[in-house]
Amino acid sequence: MVDNDLPLVTLVIKSLDHKKVESLSDSQKMLVGTLSMLCSFLSVKDFCSFVFSEKFDDLIECDLNLSFEIGLYTNHEVTLQLTINNGRLIIEDLLGDGYIDDSRIECVSSDDFEATISNWVASAFS
């Protein structure tokens, strides 16, 4: 069961091209700084809303070769990797936990992404 008082999903930058960070705008650098720390979201909907926000998209367009780790707030060992390539969100279960049907899923829409993350969370908590 999910405790609604605690965050549900976390996001943190796993890797990026540090050389390209210097050329970013101040607001983009601030977002990189924020995402370099563990960020948490109260719901899957909040998390997906952020991933499809204009500010996040602006950062992705900078070609920093970003990869992210998505985790469960209550169990940091349950993780997925998120990379974005040509508008596709690529979700990978690098640990092979089996909480997603395939070890690699590509999402092209916010609905696909939200359904995938929702199913992952539900599977991890069942």
Secondary structure as a PSIPRED ss2 file (coil, helix, strand):
# PSIPRED VFORMAT (PSIPRED V4.0)

   1 M C   1.000  0.000  0.000
   2 V C   1.000  0.000  0.000
   3 D C   1.000  0.000  0.000
   4 N C   1.000  0.000  0.000
   5 D C   1.000  0.000  0.000
   6 L C   1.000  0.000  0.000
   7 P C   1.000  0.000  0.000
   8 L C   1.000  0.000  0.000
   9 V E   0.000  0.000  1.000
  10 T E   0.000  0.000  1.000
  11 L E   0.000  0.000  1.000
  12 V E   0.000  0.000  1.000
  13 I E   0.000  0.000  1.000
  14 K E   0.000  0.000  1.000
  15 S E   0.000  0.000  1.000
  16 L C   1.000  0.000  0.000
  17 D C   1.000  0.000  0.000
  18 H H   0.000  1.000  0.000
  19 K H   0.000  1.000  0.000
  20 K H   0.000  1.000  0.000
  21 V H   0.000  1.000  0.000
  22 E C   1.000  0.000  0.000
  23 S C   1.000  0.000  0.000
  24 L C   1.000  0.000  0.000
  25 S C   1.000  0.000  0.000
  26 D H   0.000  1.000  0.000
  27 S H   0.000  1.000  0.000
  28 Q H   0.000  1.000  0.000
  29 K H   0.000  1.000  0.000
  30 M H   0.000  1.000  0.000
  31 L H   0.000  1.000  0.000
  32 V H   0.000  1.000  0.000
  33 G H   0.000  1.000  0.000
  34 T H   0.000  1.000  0.000
  35 L H   0.000  1.000  0.000
  36 S C   1.000  0.000  0.000
  37 M C   1.000  0.000  0.000
  38 L C   1.000  0.000  0.000
  39 C E   0.000  0.000  1.000
  40 S E   0.000  0.000  1.000
  41 F E   0.000  0.000  1.000
  42 L C   1.000  0.000  0.000
  43 S C   1.000  0.000  0.000
  44 V H   0.000  1.000  0.000
  45 K H   0.000  1.000  0.000
  46 D H   0.000  1.000  0.000
  47 F H   0.000  1.000  0.000
  48 C H   0.000  1.000  0.000
  49 S H   0.000  1.000  0.000
  50 F H   0.000  1.000  0.000
  51 V H   0.000  1.000  0.000
  52 F C   1.000  0.000  0.000
  53 S C   1.000  0.000  0.000
  54 E H   0.000  1.000  0.000
  55 K H   0.000  1.000  0.000
  56 F H   0.000  1.000  0.000
  57 D H   0.000  1.000  0.000
  58 D H   0.000  1.000  0.000
  59 L H   0.000  1.000  0.000
  60 I H   0.000  1.000  0.000
  61 E C   1.000  0.000  0.000
  62 C C   1.000  0.000  0.000
  63 D C   1.000  0.000  0.000
  64 L C   1.000  0.000  0.000
  65 N C   1.000  0.000  0.000
  66 L C   1.000  0.000  0.000
  67 S E   0.000  0.000  1.000
  68 F E   0.000  0.000  1.000
  69 E E   0.000  0.000  1.000
  70 I E   0.000  0.000  1.000
  71 G E   0.000  0.000  1.000
  72 L E   0.000  0.000  1.000
  73 Y C   1.000  0.000  0.000
  74 T C   1.000  0.000  0.000
  75 N E   0.000  0.000  1.000
  76 H E   0.000  0.000  1.000
  77 E E   0.000  0.000  1.000
  78 V E   0.000  0.000  1.000
  79 T E   0.000  0.000  1.000
  80 L E   0.000  0.000  1.000
  81 Q E   0.000  0.000  1.000
  82 L E   0.000  0.000  1.000
  83 T E   0.000  0.000  1.000
  84 I E   0.000  0.000  1.000
  85 N E   0.000  0.000  1.000
  86 N C   1.000  0.000  0.000
  87 G C   1.000  0.000  0.000
  88 R E   0.000  0.000  1.000
  89 L E   0.000  0.000  1.000
  90 I E   0.000  0.000  1.000
  91 I E   0.000  0.000  1.000
  92 E E   0.000  0.000  1.000
  93 D C   1.000  0.000  0.000
  94 L C   1.000  0.000  0.000
  95 L C   1.000  0.000  0.000
  96 G C   1.000  0.000  0.000
  97 D C   1.000  0.000  0.000
  98 G C   1.000  0.000  0.000
  99 Y C   1.000  0.000  0.000
 100 I C   1.000  0.000  0.000
 101 D C   1.000  0.000  0.000
 102 D C   1.000  0.000  0.000
 103 S C   1.000  0.000  0.000
 104 R E   0.000  0.000  1.000
 105 I E   0.000  0.000  1.000
 106 E E   0.000  0.000  1.000
 107 C E   0.000  0.000  1.000
 108 V C   1.000  0.000  0.000
 109 S C   1.000  0.000  0.000
 110 S H   0.000  1.000  0.000
 111 D H   0.000  1.000  0.000
 112 D H   0.000  1.000  0.000
 113 F H   0.000  1.000  0.000
 114 E H   0.000  1.000  0.000
 115 A H   0.000  1.000  0.000
 116 T H   0.000  1.000  0.000
 117 I H   0.000  1.000  0.000
 118 S H   0.000  1.000  0.000
 119 N H   0.000  1.000  0.000
 120 W H   0.000  1.000  0.000
 121 V H   0.000  1.000  0.000
 122 A H   0.000  1.000  0.000
 123 S H   0.000  1.000  0.000
 124 A H   0.000  1.000  0.000
 125 F H   0.000  1.000  0.000
 126 S C   1.000  0.000  0.000
